[in-house]
């Protein structure tokens, strides 16, 4: 290499930056000991700003375009250098290229839950995560406040700082939104827009804006989720009495399929419980008649289980059905079959008398109950009027 080529190699003719990464915000042109030749070409591409720095002081800045560096288009640098009457020799200056495009791969999330006050659930701990985009809107402020002399300023160097600001603003944004916890999902976009504006305003002093802020998810602790799931199940079920009857019927069917052993005993027990449940749900007496006396269970309604008979003897007789009758708007009973016959003989029980037993949906005239036909049939007809 000749002397002329060596001298030419010390001068920089083209100043430009082709970004090979996706995360570089600021890149310093590698001048080293070379000098920039007066009249050199400066190429600034779209979404770039070139900033000249002279001895630590920010000088001229250039937007997208191609420039021939002369004293005429470097007014601040010319003043700093003292080029009053034009200058044609090479000069030294640091050139920083600032990337002004949107960086959309920024993530955020809450390491610790944010505590907010909810009108329905009280104090609630919330976690959230999402993404946001950032861009440089004031290259000079960014260089002064954050970059300094860093030759390659990447998003990872500012990501933690921005994440802390996001989390610090998230709690107040959720609290001032006055949105119930169960409705937060429907308002995530509006809350995100509010956060984007607040963060952009706060980051203006370092030359950064947040054009887009996205909340992907807001969640509660696992124990709260379990409670909400249980509440949802109860809401889906609706009538708990009917749900209990449905579950009991399924349990009876499962026990019946399990032949013998414990399944048979369980089936009998569940069948008795189901019968009592159905009687309570569908066998309420009509309004105007009194409820059965509370002590009727002790007066013979419930038959005690047999304590055992002579070995090889017949099994005990099944308990007789207990009946109630309505006489003069009042409930009377319980009566077994013999007792009903006595009531019929005395005239208290007639074909039109309302009767009820366990398992009947409502009070019914005696003549409409086939089981009482024999009782009513044994009742003599009324005496003919005397002449």
C-alpha positions in Angstrom: 0.0 0.0 0.0 1.4 3.4 -1.1 1.6 6.4 1.1 -1.3 8.1 -0.8 -3.6 5.0 -0.1 -2.6 5.0 3.5 -3.4 8.7 3.9 -6.8 8.1 2.2 -7.6 5.2 4.5 -7.4 7.5 7.5 -10.3 9.6 6.2 -13.9 8.5 6.4 -15.9 9.2 3.2 -19.3 7.7 4.1 -21.0 7.7 7.5 -24.0 5.3 7.7 -25.5 2.5 9.8 -27.1 -0.7 8.5 -28.8 -2.3 11.6 -28.2 -6.0 11.7 -30.0 -6.5 14.9 -33.6 -6.1 16.2 -32.8 -4.7 19.6 -30.3 -1.9 19.2 -31.6 1.5 20.1 -28.4 3.6 19.8 -25.2 2.8 17.8 -22.0 4.8 17.8 -20.2 5.0 14.4 -16.8 3.4 14.9 -14.5 6.3 14.0 -11.5 5.2 16.1 -8.6 7.4 15.1 -9.9 8.1 11.7 -11.1 11.5 10.8 -14.2 12.5 8.9 -13.4 14.2 5.7 -15.1 17.5 5.1 -17.6 16.8 2.2 -18.1 13.2 3.3 -21.5 11.7 2.7 -23.8 11.1 5.6 -26.6 8.6 5.0 -29.5 8.5 7.4 -32.2 5.9 6.7 -35.8 5.9 7.6 -36.4 5.4 11.4 -33.0 6.8 12.1 -31.6 10.0 13.5 -27.8 10.8 13.4 -26.5 13.0 16.2 -23.0 14.5 16.2 -21.2 14.9 19.5 -18.2 17.1 19.8 -16.0 16.6 22.9 -18.9 15.4 25.0 -21.4 18.1 23.8 -24.3 17.3 21.5 -24.1 19.3 18.3 -26.1 18.8 15.1 -28.8 16.1 14.5 -30.0 14.8 11.1 -33.2 13.1 10.1 -33.6 10.6 7.2 -31.8 11.7 4.1 -28.4 11.9 2.4 -26.1 14.9 3.4 -22.8 16.2 2.2 -21.1 17.4 5.3 -20.1 21.0 5.0 -19.9 23.9 7.4 -23.2 25.2 6.0 -25.2 22.2 7.2 -23.3 21.7 10.5 -24.0 25.1 12.2 -23.7 23.9 15.8 -20.5 21.8 15.2 -19.0 24.7 13.2 -19.6 27.0 16.1 -18.1 24.6 18.6 -15.1 24.0 16.3 -14.7 27.7 15.6 -15.1 27.4 11.9 -16.1 31.0 11.2 -15.0 31.4 7.6 -15.4 27.9 6.3 -13.3 24.8 6.9 -12.1 22.1 4.5 -9.8 19.9 6.5 -10.8 16.6 8.1 -12.3 16.8 11.6 -13.0 14.5 14.5 -16.5 14.0 15.9 -18.6 11.2 17.4 -21.6 10.2 15.4 -24.5 8.4 17.2 -27.3 6.7 15.2 -30.5 6.6 17.1 -33.2 4.0 16.1 -36.6 5.7 16.2 -38.7 2.7 15.0 -41.1 1.0 17.4 -39.6 -1.9 19.5 -42.6 -4.2 19.8 -41.0 -7.2 21.6 -41.0 -5.6 25.1 -42.5 -7.8 27.8 -43.6 -6.9 31.3 -45.1 -8.8 34.3 -45.6 -8.5 38.0 -43.1 -10.4 40.1 -45.2 -9.7 43.2 -48.9 -9.3 43.3 -50.5 -5.9 43.2 -53.0 -5.3 46.0 -56.2 -3.5 45.0 -59.5 -2.8 46.7 -62.6 -4.3 45.1 -66.1 -3.3 46.0 -67.4 -6.9 46.0 -64.4 -9.0 47.2 -62.5 -6.4 49.3 -58.7 -6.5 49.2 -57.6 -8.6 46.3 -54.1 -9.6 45.1 -53.7 -9.4 41.4 -51.0 -10.5 39.0 -50.7 -9.4 35.4 -48.5 -9.7 32.4 -48.4 -8.4 28.8 -46.3 -6.5 26.2 -45.8 -3.0 25.1 -44.0 -1.1 22.4 -41.5 1.8 22.9 -39.9 4.3 20.6 -37.4 7.2 20.9 -39.1 10.5 20.3 -36.3 12.8 21.6 -32.8 11.5 20.6 -30.9 14.3 22.3 -32.6 13.6 25.7 -32.1 9.9 25.3 -28.3 10.4 24.7 -28.1 12.8 27.6 -30.2 10.9 30.2 -29.7 7.2 29.5 -27.1 6.4 26.8 -24.1 8.5 27.8 -21.0 7.1 25.9 -22.4 3.6 25.5 -21.3 2.5 21.9 -24.3 0.1 21.6 -27.3 0.8 23.7 -29.8 -2.2 23.5 -33.3 -2.7 24.7 -32.2 -5.0 27.4 -30.4 -2.1 29.1 -33.7 -0.2 29.5 -36.2 -3.1 29.8 -35.9 -3.5 33.6 -36.2 0.2 34.1 -39.3 0.4 32.0 -40.8 -2.8 33.7 -40.4 -1.2 37.1 -42.2 1.9 35.9 -45.0 -0.2 34.5 -45.5 -2.2 37.7 -45.4 1.0 39.7 -48.2 2.5 37.6 -50.3 -0.6 37.3 -51.7 -0.5 40.8 -52.9 3.1 40.6 -54.3 2.4 37.1 -56.4 -0.5 38.3 -57.5 1.3 41.4 -58.5 4.5 39.6 -60.3 2.6 36.8 -63.0 1.7 39.3 -63.7 -1.5 37.4 -64.9 -4.6 39.4 -62.5 -7.5 39.5 -64.8 -9.8 37.5 -65.1 -7.1 34.7 -61.3 -6.4 34.4 -61.0 -8.7 31.3 -63.6 -6.6 29.5 -61.7 -3.4 30.2 -58.1 -4.5 29.6 -57.8 -2.4 26.4 -59.0 0.8 28.0 -56.7 0.3 31.0 -53.8 -0.4 28.7 -54.4 2.8 26.8 -54.6 4.7 30.0 -51.3 3.2 31.1 -49.6 4.0 27.8 -50.5 7.7 28.1 -49.3 7.9 31.7 -46.0 6.1 31.0 -45.3 8.2 27.9 -45.8 11.4 29.9 -43.5 10.2 32.6 -40.8 8.9 30.1 -40.8 12.2 28.1 -37.9 13.5 30.2 -35.7 10.7 28.8 -37.0 11.0 25.3 -39.0 7.7 25.2 -42.7 7.2 24.4 -45.0 4.1 24.9 -47.3 4.0 21.8 -49.0 0.7 22.7 -49.5 -1.0 26.0 -51.2 -4.5 26.0 -52.5 -6.4 29.1 -52.6 -10.0 28.1 -53.9 -11.4 31.4 -54.9 -10.4 34.9 -55.1 -13.2 37.4 -55.8 -13.8 41.1 -54.1 -16.3 43.5 -55.0 -20.0 43.1 -57.1 -20.1 46.3 -59.2 -17.2 45.0 -59.6 -18.9 41.6 -60.8 -22.1 43.4 -63.4 -20.0 45.3 -64.6 -18.3 42.1 -64.9 -21.7 40.4 -67.0 -23.0 43.3 -69.2 -19.9 43.1 -69.6 -20.4 39.4 -70.6 -24.0 39.9 -73.3 -22.9 42.4 -74.6 -20.3 39.9 -74.8 -22.9 37.2 -76.6 -25.4 39.5 -79.2 -22.8 40.5 -81.8 -24.6 42.8 -79.7 -26.5 45.3 -82.6 -28.7 46.4 -83.2 -30.0 42.9 -79.4 -30.4 42.5 -79.3 -32.5 45.7 -82.2 -34.7 44.5 -80.4 -35.1 41.2 -77.1 -36.1 42.9 -79.0 -38.5 45.2 -80.7 -40.2 42.2 -77.3 -40.7 40.5 -75.9 -42.1 43.7 -78.8 -44.6 44.0 -78.2 -45.7 40.4 -74.5 -46.2 41.0 -75.1 -48.1 44.2 -77.7 -50.3 42.4 -75.1 -51.2 39.8 -72.7 -52.3 42.6 -74.4 -55.6 43.4 -74.1 -56.9 46.9 -71.9 -55.9 49.8 -71.6 -52.3 50.8 -73.3 -51.1 47.5 -76.6 -52.8 48.6 -76.6 -51.2 52.0 -75.7 -47.8 50.5 -78.5 -48.1 48.0 -81.0 -48.8 50.8 -79.8 -45.9 52.8 -79.8 -43.5 49.9 -83.3 -44.7 48.9 -84.7 -43.9 52.3 -83.0 -40.4 52.2 -84.4 -39.9 48.7 -87.9 -40.8 49.7 -87.8 -38.3 52.6 -86.4 -35.6 50.3 -89.0 -36.1 47.7 -91.8 -36.1 50.3 -90.5 -32.8 51.6 -90.2 -31.3 48.1 -93.5 -32.5 46.6 -95.8 -33.4 49.5 -96.5 -30.1 51.2 -100.1 -29.7 52.4 -102.3 -26.9 50.9 -102.5 -23.6 52.6 -105.3 -23.4 55.2 -104.5 -26.7 56.9 -102.2 -27.1 59.9 -98.9 -29.0 59.7 -98.7 -32.4 61.3 -98.0 -32.4 65.0 -94.3 -32.4 65.8 -94.7 -35.3 68.1 -96.4 -37.7 65.7 -93.1 -39.5 65.1 -93.1 -40.6 68.7 -96.8 -41.5 68.7 -96.4 -44.5 66.3 -95.7 -42.9 63.0 -92.2 -44.4 62.9 -92.0 -48.1 63.5 -89.0 -49.2 65.5 -86.8 -51.8 63.9 -87.6 -55.3 65.3 -85.3 -56.5 67.9 -85.6 -60.1 66.6 -88.2 -62.9 67.0 -88.1 -66.6 67.6 -85.6 -68.3 65.6 -87.1 -69.5 62.3 -90.3 -67.3 62.9 -91.9 -65.1 60.2 -90.5 -61.6 59.6 -92.3 -58.6 61.3 -95.3 -57.1 59.6 -94.6 -54.0 57.6 -95.7 -50.7 59.2 -99.2 -49.5 58.1 -99.6 -46.3 56.1 -100.5 -43.3 58.2 -103.3 -40.9 57.0 -104.4 -37.4 57.8 -107.8 -35.9 57.2 -109.1 -32.4 57.1 -112.2 -31.7 59.1 -113.6 -28.2 59.4 -110.4 -26.6 58.2 -108.2 -28.5 60.7 -105.8 -31.4 60.3 -106.5 -34.5 62.2 -104.5 -37.7 62.5 -102.4 -39.7 61.9 -104.8 -42.7 61.4 -104.0 -46.2 60.2 -106.5 -48.2 58.1 -108.6 -49.2 61.2 -108.6 -45.6 62.4 -109.9 -44.4 59.1 -112.7 -46.9 59.2 -113.7 -45.5 62.7 -113.6 -42.0 61.3 -115.8 -43.1 58.4 -118.2 -44.8 60.7 -118.5 -41.7 62.8 -119.1 -39.5 59.8 -115.9 -37.5 60.1 -114.6 -39.1 56.9 -116.8 -38.9 53.8 -116.2 -39.2 50.1 -115.5 -35.5 49.9 -113.2 -35.3 52.9 -109.6 -34.2 52.0 -107.0 -36.8 52.9 -103.2 -36.9 52.7 -100.4 -39.4 53.3 -96.7 -39.3 52.8 -95.9 -39.6 49.1 -99.0 -37.7 47.9 -98.4 -34.4 46.1 -101.4 -32.6 47.7 -104.5 -33.1 49.7 -107.1 -35.0 47.7 -110.8 -35.9 48.2 -111.1 -39.4 49.7 -113.3 -40.7 46.8 -110.4 -40.0 44.4 -108.0 -42.2 46.3 -108.3 -45.9 45.2 -106.8 -47.2 48.4 -109.7 -45.8 50.5 -112.5 -47.4 48.4 -112.8 -50.2 50.9 -113.0 -47.8 53.8 -115.6 -45.7 52.2 -117.5 -48.7 50.9 -118.0 -50.0 54.5 -119.7 -46.7 55.5 -123.5 -47.1 55.6 -125.4 -44.6 53.5 -127.2 -41.7 55.4 -130.6 -42.4 56.9 -133.6 -41.3 54.9 -135.4 -38.3 56.2 -138.2 -39.1 58.7 -141.7 -38.2 57.5 
